[in-house]
Amino acid sequence: MKRSSTRIPAGIADYSPARKVLLSLSWYSSNIHRGIARYAEKAHWQLDLSTVHDSLLPTKWNGDGILCTAGNNRDVDRRLLSYKKPIINIGNDDRLPVPRVAADMDRVVKLAVNHFVQRGFEHIAYYVCRGNRAELAKLEIFRRTVAVTGKTFHLIDCSAHSYNVRLQVLCRALGRLPKPLAVNAQVDEFATEIIQAALGASLRVPEDVAVLGCNDDPLICPFAPVPLSSIDNNLEGIGYGAAALLDQYMRREKTLPEVVLIPPRGITVRQSTDILAISNRDVAAAMEIIKRRYRERLRAQDIAKELNISYRTLHAAFLRFVGHSMAHEIRQRRVEHAANLVINSRLKMQNIAWESGFLTLSHMVRVFHRFKAVPPGAYRRSFGRTSR
């Protein structure tokens, strides 16, 4: 089997009688379940949900295929394999020897680190809460990605402690690390612990400690002590992709990928990271102008003129403190605005181009492709909520 990051074909065969698929989710996500259900509805599957929230598997099971989140319980994993049915594993734990669908963690981490770098943070930390296999794998990717940027990496490891002790250790760690500090966690639940600990240590969020979660859970992020920014790593797409791959498996297709990686949608910015930590006042002022006016006909030279500073001086400072040019920042913000409209609205592409600050549709398509690796039409087909 081979590794793949390509989009799974959407073709679905009609089956009679309906195939029966078991869901065994040792960690549960309503978004993953929703993606599976969306595919199952089109394929006319029966979903066996008798063990969806626990590990009480029957001795024998006579269905057609299995979708699982393996790795947390070896006995459960052995039982699933004993059924001798097509199995697809969901998630970043690779210990079960079956095809797997997971978040593209390299791209998720790059998104997180770039988010912090673009906001001017020199000190970037990763919070290890449980110390499980997937969390530690992400930690190593995160450490390498921060190193490439030239920023300073910090590890906050509280995995050996119970909840109450963990918050105390986290409070002390946040208190002694340099400020301003940016911190990422494996999932939104862990990120809310960082916010609680920061506030408990009389630190401001995001001024002293900026916090970024992952999963963009609508039941968690808006209700955190400080509304939580989070990476939308497309859990629904992961569930849908896993179901589509299982469909191929049950149809006895001979060449299945070892792993299919689903790219993240982007970051939902809320209060917990909505700040610039750039020490250079001119660069910070330039970023604020871009933030307010990127949808206008704004050029880097216009920003320098407004700030009464030479373009060459401001350009050099921006490169030093942000890592790319003002023109790049303007284009990137326009693309992110366009991407949000592409996946969350039914607007025509021409209207999206105008709404996002592009003069022509062709220009938006070229720039969008450069930043997202696919044109906007393909991006909508892959991620668009309104197209499903």
LODO-542027 format. One record per atom (N, C-alpha, C): residue in one letter; x, y, z. Coordinates in steps of 0.05 Angstrom, whole numbers, plus 5000, padded with zeros to 4 digits. Example, Ala and Ser with C-alpha at 12.3 -4.5 7.8 and 13.67 -1.06 7.14 Angstrom:
a526448865156 a524649105156 a526449345156 s525749555142 s527349795143 s525850015157 
//
This chain:
m501749765000 m500050005000 m501750255000 k500750474990 k502350714987 k501050945002 r502651155006 r501751395020 r500451575000 s498351705008 s496851884989 s495852125004 s495852354990 s494652595001 s492552704981 t491752534962 t489852624942 t487052594952 r485252744939 r482452724947 r481152464938 i479652344955 i478452084949 i476152134929 p475951974908 p473752004888 p471051984902 a469152154892 a466552164905 a464551964893 g465351804874 g463551614862 g462551404881 i460051354881 i458751164900 i457050964885 a457450714890 a455850514877 a453250464892 d451250374878 d448750304890 d448950014899 y448049964924 y448349694934 y445549584941 s445249324937 s442749194945 s443448904952 p443048814976 p442048964998 p444049165010 a443149335029 a444949535040 a447249405056 r449549525053 r451849425068 r451649525097 k452649365115 k452549425144 k455349495153 v455649735165 v458249845173 v458249905203 l460249795216 l460549845245 l462250085251 l461250265269 l462850485279 l463850425306 s466550415309 s467750365335 s469650595341 l468750795355 l470251045359 l471151065388 s473750995393 s474751015420 s475051305429 w475451485410 w475051775416 w473051875396 y471152035406 y468752095390 y468952385381 s468152425356 s467852695345 s465152705330 s463452895337 s460952915323 s461352995293 n463553145288 n464053225260 n464952985243 i466652815255 i467452565241 i464952395236 h463352365256 h460852205253 h459052325231 r458952585230 r457252725210 r458252665182 g460952675179 g462052605152 g461552325144 i461752135163 i461151855157 i458251825149 a456551955165 a453651935160 a452852045133 r454252265125 r453652385099 r454252195076 y456552055078 y457251865057 y455351615059 a454751525083 a453051295087 a450351335075 e449251585078 e446651645067 e446651615036 k448751705023 k448851684994 k449251404985 a450851245001 a451450974993 a449350775003 h447250875018 h445150705028 h446150485047 w448150565064 w449150375084 w447350365108 q447550155123 q446550135151 q448950185169 l448650375188 l450850425207 l450150285233 d451950115242 d451649975268 d452950155289 l451350295305 l452350485325 l452350375353 s452150115355 s451849985382 s454350025399 t456750075386 t459150115401 t460550375395 v458950565384 v460250815374 v461450975397 h460450955422 h461451115444 h463050945464 d463450685460 d464850525479 d466350305465 s467650135481 s469249915470 s468149645476 l465449625481 l464249365487 l463449225461 l465449115448 l464948985423 l463848705427 p462148615409 p461148335410 p463348135404 t462847885412 t464847675406 t465047635376 k462747635363 k462747605334 k461047825322 w461847905298 w460348115283 w460248045254 n457948055242 n457647945214 n456848165194 g457848405198 g457248615178 g459248605155 d459448835141 d461048845117 d463649005120 g463749205138 g466149365140 g466149515167 i468449625174 i468749755200 i470250015197 l469250225210 l470650475213 l471350515242 c473850565249 c474650575277 c476650795282 t476950865307 t479151035316 t480850865334 a482950745323 a484450535338 a486750665353 g488050495370 g490450575383 g490250615413 n487750655423 n487450715452 n487150455469 n486350235456 n485849995471 n486649745454 r488749615462 r489849395446 r487849165444 d486349115466 d484448895465 d482248945445 v481349205443 v479349275424 v480449245396 d482949335392 d484149315365 d484349025356 r485148855375 r485348565368 r482648455361 r480548535376 r477848435370 r476948525342 l477448775336 l476648875310 l478048725287 l480648665290 l482048515270 l481048225268 s480048115291 s479147845291 s476547805274 y475048025269 y472647995252 y473347935223 k475847995215 k476747945188 k474948075167 k474348335172 k472748495154 k474448735145 p473748855123 p475149105115 p475049315137 i477349425145 i477449625166 i478949865156 i477850105163 i479250355159 i479550495186 n482050565192 n482650705217 n482551005212 i481451155231 i481251445229 i483151575250 g484851745241 g486551895261 g489551845256 n491151965273 n494051965269 n495551745283 d494151565296 d495451335308 d495651115287 d498151025281 d498650845258 d499250565266 r498650485291 r499450215301 r497649995290 l495250045282 l493549835270 l494349805241 p494949555232 p495949515205 p493749505184 v492249725182 v490149755162 v490350035149 p489050075126 p489050345114 p487950545134 r488850795131 r488151005150 r487651265137 v485751425148 v485151695139 v485651885162 a487152095158 a487952265180 a488252555171 a488452735190 a489153015184 a491953025174 d492453195155 d495253245145 d496653415166 m498053285185 m499053415208 m501353615201 d502853565180 d504853755172 d503554025165 r501354005150 r499954255142 r498554385165 v497454225183 v496154335207 v498154485224 v500454365229 v502554505245 v503554745232 k504154735206 k505054965191 k503155195193 l500555135191 l498455335194 l498655475221 a498955305242 a499155415270 a501555595273 v503855495265 v506355645269 v506355905253 n505455895228 n505256135212 n503356335224 h501256245236 h499256425249 h500656585271 f502356445286 f503856585308 f505956775297 v507456675277 v509556835265 v508557085252 q506357065238 q505157305225 q504157505245 r503657425270 r502857605290 r505257705307 g507657635299 g510057745310 g511157615335 f510257365341 f511157235365 f513957115361 e515757175380 e518457065379 e518656805395 h516856775415 h516856535432 h514356375428 i514656125418 i512455955411 i512655695426 a510455615439 a510455375456 a508455175447 y508954925455 y506954705451 y506354575477 y503754545483 y502854435508 y502254135505 v503753965520 v503153685521 v501453625545 c499053535541 c497153485562 c496953195571 r496753015552 r496352725558 r498952565552 g500452645532 g502852505525 g502352255509 n500052245495 n499552005479 n501052015453 r500851795437 r502551765413 r502051985393 a499552055388 a498852255368 a499852535377 e499552595403 e500352855413 e503352885411 l504852675418 l507752695417 l508752705388 a507352575370 a508152595342 a507752875332 k505553005339 k505153285331 k507253465344 l507953405369 l510053565382 l512653575366 e513553355356 e516053345341 e515753505315 i513553485301 i513053645277 i513053945284 f511754005306 f511554285315 f514354395322 r515954235336 r518654325344 r520354385319 r520254205299 r521754245274 r520754495259 t518154525258 t517054745242 t517755015255 v517755035281 v518555285294 v521455335289 a523155135290 a526055165285 a526555285258 v525055205238 v525455315211 v524955615210 t523155715226 t522455995226 t524556165240 g526256045256 g528256195271 g527156305297 k524656235304 k523556315329 k524356125351 t523756195377 t524656025399 t522355845407 f522955585408 f520955385416 f521155325446 h518755295458 h518555215487 h516654985489 l517354795506 l515654565512 l514454595540 i511754565541 i510354555567 i509254275569 d510454105586 d509653825588 d508453785616 c505753745616 c504353685640 c503053415640 s504053235624 s502752975618 s502852785642 a504552835661 a504852645684 a502952715707 h501152915703 h499653015726 h496652985721 s495152965744 s492252975743 s491353255736 y488753285732 y487753545722 y488453775740 n487853755766 n488253985784 n491254045787 v492953845789 v495853885791 v496853995764 r495753895742 r496553985716 r496154285713 l493854395722 l493354675720 l495354835736 q496054735760 q498054875777 q500754885763 v501654655752 v504254645738 v504154825714 l501954825700 l501654995676 l501755285683 c500455365705 c500555645715 c503455725720 r504955555733 r507755625739 r509455645713 a508955455695 a510455455670 a509855715654 l507355785652 l506656025637 l507856275650 g507956275677 g508956505691 g511956555686 r513456335683 r516356365681 r517356395652 l515756315632 l516656335604 l516556625595 p518256695575 p518356975565 p515657055552 k515057315554 k512657425543 k513357635522 p511557675503 p509157525498 p509657245487 l507957055494 l508256775488 l505856675473 a506356515453 a504256385437 a504256085443 v501955965448 v501855685456 v499755545439 n500455305429 n498555135414 n498254875430 a495854755427 a495254495440 a494154305419 q494154055426 q493253845408 q490353875400 v488553945419 v485753975414 v484654205430 d482154285424 d480954515437 d480654485467 e480054245476 e479654205505 e482254265520 f484554185509 f487054245522 f487754545521 a487054675499 a487554955496 a486055125516 t483555035523 t482055185544 t483455165571 e484954945576 e486454925601 e488655135602 i489855195579 i491955395578 i490755665585 i488455725574 i487055985580 i486456005610 q485355785621 q484755785650 q487155825667 a489355695660 a491855725675 a493056005672 a492956115648 a493956385644 a492456585661 l489856575660 l488256755676 l488656715706 g489056455714 g489656395742 g492256505751 a494156545732 a496756665738 a496756965734 s494457085731 s494157375727 s495457465701 l495457295681 l496557365655 l494257435636 r494757615618 r492657695599 r492757515574 v490357455565 v490057305540 v488457475520 p489757555498 p492157455486 p494657625490 e494457845505 e496758035506 e499257905517 d499057745538 d501357605549 d501657325538 v499457185536 v499456905526 v497256875505 a498056825480 a496156775459 a495756475457 v493356375453 v492756095454 v491156015429 l492155795417 l490855685392 l490155395396 g487655325391 g486855045393 g486754905367 c485554675366 c485354515341 c482854345342 n481354355321 n478754215315 n476554425310 d476854675320 d474854885317 d472154785325 d471954665349 d469454555359 d467554785367 p465254805353 p463355025359 p462155005387 l462354775400 l461254745427 l463354815448 i465854865440 i467954935459 i469055215455 c469855265430 c471455515425 c470055775432 p467555815425 p466256075432 p465756105462 f465855885477 f465055885505 f467355865524 a469855865514 a472255865531 a472356125547 p473856135569 p474056385585 p474856625568 v476456585548 v476956775527 v476356625501 p474556725484 p473856575460 p476356475445 l476356225438 l478756085429 l479056075399 s481356185389 s482056135361 s482755845357 s482155735334 s482655455330 s482955385301 i484455175296 i484855065269 i482454885262 d481254945239 d479154765228 d480554555212 n481054325224 n482554115210 n480753925195 n478254015189 n476453875171 n475753595180 l474853565205 l474153305215 l471853175199 e470053335190 e467853225174 e468953105148 g470853245136 g472053145112 g473652885117 i474852865141 i476252625148 i474352385151 g472052435164 g470052225167 g468952135140 y468352335123 y467352275096 y469452115080 g471952205082 g474152075067 g474551785076 a474351745103 a474651475113 a472351285103 a469951395102 a467751235092 a468151175062 a469051375047 a469551325018 a471751115014 l473851125030 l475950925028 l474950645035 l473250635056 l472150375063 l470450265041 d468950445027 d467350355004 d469150224983 q471350344977 q473250224958 q474249954968 y474849934994 y475849685006 y473649465004 m471149525010 m469049325009 m468449234981 r469149414961 r468749334933 r471149184922 r472949124941 r475348954934 r477149084914 e477449354915 e479349484898 e482149404907 k483849344889 k486449224895 k488549414906 t488549654897 t490649844906 t489450064924 l489650024950 l488850224969 l491250364980 p491050634985 p493250774997 p493550695026 e496050695036 e496550635064 e495350845082 v495551105073 v494451325089 v493551535070 v491151645075 v490151875060 v490152115079 l491452325072 l491752565089 l489752775079 i488152875098 i486153085091 i487253355101 p487453555083 p488553815091 p486553975108 p487654155125 p485854315142 p484454535125 r482254635135 r480754845121 r482155115126 g483055165150 g484155425157 g483955475187 i484155725195 i483955795223 i481655985227 t480055935248 t477956115256 t479156295278 v479556545272 v480856725291 v478756845311 r479156795336 r477556915357 r479457075376 q478457155398 q479957345415 q482557235425 s482856975429 s485256865442 s487856905427 t487756965401 t490157025386 t489957285370 d487857435374 d487257675358 d488957915368 i491557895362 i493358105372 i495858095355 l497258325354 l499958345342 l501958375364 a503958195363 a506058205384 a508658305372 i508458485353 i510758595338 i511958835353 s514458815360 s515659035376 s516259285360 n516659255334 n517259485317 n514659635311 r514459885320 r511960035318 r511060085289 d513060135271 d512260175243 d511159925230 v512359705236 v511359445225 v508559385237 a508259425263 a505659375275 a503559555263 a504259805258 a502359995246 a501659915218 a503659815203 a503159725176 a501259485176 m501659295195 m499959065197 m497059145203 e496759345220 e494059435226 e492659555202 i494159705186 i493059815161 i492159595142 i493959395139 i493259165122 i490859025132 k490658985158 k488458835170 k485758985164 r485859245165 r483359405161 r482659435131 r484759445114 r484259545087 r485159355064 y485659105071 y486758925050 y484758885027 r482258925031 r480258885010 r480059134991 e481459344998 e481559584981 e483859554961 r484159754944 r486359764925 r488859864939 l489959704956 l492059774975 l494759664965 r496759844963 r499459754956 r501359814979 a503659664979 a505659705000 a506559995001 q506960114977 q507860394976 q505860584989 d503260524987 d501160684999 d501460675030 i502060445040 i502360415069 i504760585079 a506960565065 a509360725073 a508761015073 k507261105052 k506561385050 k504761475073 e502861305080 e501061375102 e502461395128 l504561225132 l506061235157 l508461425156 n508661575134 n510761775131 n513561655136 i514061425123 i516661285125 i517361195097 s519961175091 s520761085065 s519960795060 y519260735035 y518360465029 y520660265034 r523060345027 r525360155030 r525760085060 t525560285077 t525960235106 t523760065117 l521260125109 l518959965120 l519059685109 h519759655083 h519859385071 h521959215085 a524259325091 a526359165105 a525459095133 a524159275147 a523259215174 a521059005174 f519259015154 f517158825152 f518258545147 l520158525129 l521458275124 l522758155149 r523958325164 r525458235188 r523458135210 f521358285215 f519658215237 f517258035230 v516558025205 v514257855197 v515157615181 g517357645165 g518357425150 g517657425121 h515957605113 h515257635084 h514457925079 s513957995054 s513558275047 s510658365053 m510258625052 m507558735056 m505658635034 a506758625009 a505058534986 a504158244991 h505958085001 h505257805007 h503057795028 e503257965049 e501257965070 e498558055059 i498558255042 i495958345030 i494758115014 r496357984997 r495357764980 r494257534998 q495757475019 q495057245036 q492357305050 r491957545059 r489457615072 r487057605052 r487557695028 r485457685008 r484757395002 v486757225000 v486256944994 v484656815017 e485456875042 e483956755065 e481056845065 h480657105059 h477857205057 h476357065035 a477657035012 a476356894990 a475856604997 a477656465010 a477356185017 a474956155035 n474556335054 n472256325072 n469656345057 l469556525037 l467156555021 l466756315003 v468856204993 v468655974975 v467355744989 i468055685014 i467055445027 i464455505043 n463855755049 n461655815067 n459355975053 s459656035028 s457556185014 s456956054987 r454856154974 r454156064947 r454756284927 l456356474935 l457056694916 l458556584892 k458156704869 k459656634845 k462556724849 m464356594835 m467256644838 m467856934831 q466657054811 q467157324804 q466457514827 n464257464841 n463457624863 n465357594887 i466257344891 i468157294912 i470757454907 a471657454882 a474057604875 a473757904882 w471458024875 w471058304881 w470858344912 e469358174925 e469058194954 e471758174969 s473658034958 s476157974971 s478358174964 g477858354946 g479858554939 g481358504913 f480658294898 f481958244873 f480458394850 l482058504832 l480858664810 l479558494790 t480558254785 t479458074765 t479357784776 l477557624765 l477357344773 l479857194766 s481057244743 s483457094735 s485757154754 h485957394764 h488057454783 h487557304809 m485057294819 m484457144843 m485156844840 v484456734817 v484956454812 v487956394813 r489556564801 r492556524801 r493656534829 v492856744844 v493956784871 v492856564890 f490356504887 f489056294904 f490556034900 h491055964875 h492455714869 h495255714881 r496555934881 r499255954892 r499255904922 f497256014936 f497255984965 f495955724974 k493955624960 k492455394969 k493055134954 a494655154933 a495554924917 a493354814899 v490954924901 v488754854883 v487255104875 p485855104852 p484255334845 p481755354862 p480455584864 p478155614882 p475855424876 g475355344851 g473255154845 g473754884858 a476154784856 a476854534868 a476754554899 y477554784909 y477454824938 y474554814948 r472754924933 r469854914941 r468854624940 r469654474919 r468754194917 r469754024940 s472154084949 s473353934971 s472354004998 f471954275003 f471354365030 f468654495033 g467354565011 g464954735013 g462654615028 r461754755049 r459554655065 r456954675051 t456654885034 t454154925020 t453754744996 s455854614987 s455654444963 s455054154969 r454754084995 r454253805002 r451353735001 
//
